[in-house]
C-alpha cells in the first residue's frame, strides 16, 4: 500500500472507530458529508488542509498523528 490517500484514510477510520463514532456521527461533528468521509477512509479522495484540521479537531487528536503510518 503505497498510496498516501489510502494510508491517511486507514488512520482516519482507526481513530474514528476508537472514538466509537459512526461515519454519520463523525460527519456531523466535522461538518463534512458522510459520503466524503466514506470515500476518504477508502483512499478514494484526496483532502484539503482545512478538512484535515476539521478531522483532527473532530477526533480530538493532533494533526501529525493522522500521518504516522505503520
N, C-alpha and C positions, 0 to 999 in steps of 0.2 A: 504494500500500500504506500505509494509514493505521493499521492495526491494530497496537498495540504488542505484542500476543502474537505476531503474525507476524514482526515486526522482531526481537524477542527470540529467537525460535526460529531465525531465519536466522543470528543471531550464534552461538548455541549450536552449530548444525550446522557453521558455518565453523571455529570454534575446535576442535571435536571432530575434524573431518576433518584439520585441520592437525597434530593430535597423532597421527593415524593410528589413532584408536580407532574400533572398530565401535560401534554402539548397544548391543550386548550387553556388550561390554567396558566401555564407559562406565557402563552401568547398574550393573555390579558395583563399579566404582570409587566411584561416588557413593552406592550403597545405594538407588538408585531403580529402579523397574521399567522394563524395556525398552519396554513399550508406553506408559508415561508419557513417556519420553524422546522416542519417536517422535511422539506427539501434541503434545508441547511444541515440537519442531522444526518441525512443520507449522502451528503457531499455533492449534491446536485446544484447548489447555489454558491456563488461567491458572496462575500459580505462586506459591507461598508464599515468604516471605522466607527461611525456613530452607532451602528447596530451592535458592534462588538461591545461597546460601552454599555448599551442597554441590557445586553445579555449578562455581562459580568455583574452589573448592579442588581439585576433580577435574581441572580444566583447568590448574591452576597459574597462574591469572591473577587480577588484581584485579577485584572485582565491577563496578566502574564500566565496564570495557571491554565488558561484556555489554549496556550501554545506550548505546553510541556507535553511532548509526545513520547510515549514509552515504546 
